Amino acid sequence: MREFLDSDDDPWVATVRSKEGLDFKGRHYLYFHPAGAEDDGLELLDVRWNSPETAERTLATMSGVELRRRLRSALGRRASLGRGSRGGGHVATEIG
């Protein structure tokens, strides 16, 4: 799990979620959510891992630039689906 701030200083969390089912390959995926609002998040299903350990290790080593780029992508996709976007296209900065 990684925490970072968007350009409005609103905290976001990048974490890993998992799909249920019998297919274990790529079942773990990147998930962004505003801090304190875990159910109001954004799935990024094109970033997948085969195990939660690999996912967490990769997430821990992702740069702030990569997290910001992925968040912008997820926000843009949500906006293009007509669901709006919390924070618009704001750029995020890493906490830490």
Secondary structure, 3 states (H helix, E strand, C coil): CEEEEECCCCEEEEEEEECCCCCCCCCEEEEEEECCCCCCCEEEEEEEECCHHHHHHHHHHCCHHHHHHHHHHHHHHHHHCCCCCCCCCCCEEECC
